[in-house]
Amino acid sequence: MQLVVARIGRAHGLRGEVSVEVRTDEPELRLGPGAVLTTEPASTGPLTIETGRVHSGRLLLRFAGVTDRTGADALRNTLLIAEIDPEELPDGDDEYYDHQLMDLDVVTEDGTEIGRITEISHLPSQDLFIVERPDGTEVMIPFVEEIVVEIDLQEQKAVIAPPPGLIDDRADVASDRDEP
């Protein structure tokens, strides 16, 4: 399985380094020296990482064969793509890669169908599942253990214990407020 792990940004200095926008939780594994990455556009790659370092909070990479600023500038906005084993799991317990969570069915603890995960939004405070309901509307579910009580990759489902108001229809919530 191929996953985008970074996007090349601006050239840094005169010796071919580039800044990268990291799009992986494991940059030390995916973007380390010696890693060979395919690219989008494909004509730019494959690229082999020669060196990497952090400078002022940004990851800087140098690729084999790119020795000057002109070569580095030519790589700008290129996506770096790693080949990932779809069965590979993160090191920590209860950690998942986005591709493992995509398309999981979301159900409540009593089995009520909520929808299907179509996107995962990574926010500073927590991650959110964007869930498409059967009627085409969307609901956002915080990916916290108090709400998402189980991820079952074998059964392809996420079990939730939603607090009141999280998945209720707006009409139901509004009518609850109108009652004395």
Secondary structure, DSSP 8 states (H G I E B T S, - for coil): -EEEEEEEEEEETTTTEEEEEE-SS-HHHHSSTT-EEEEESGGG--EEEEEEEEETTEEEEEETT--SHHHHHTTTT-EEEEE--TT---SSTT---HHHHTT-EEEETT--EEEEEEEEEE-SS-EEEEEE-TTS-EEEEE--TTTEEEEETTTTEEEE---TTSSS-HHHHHHHHH--
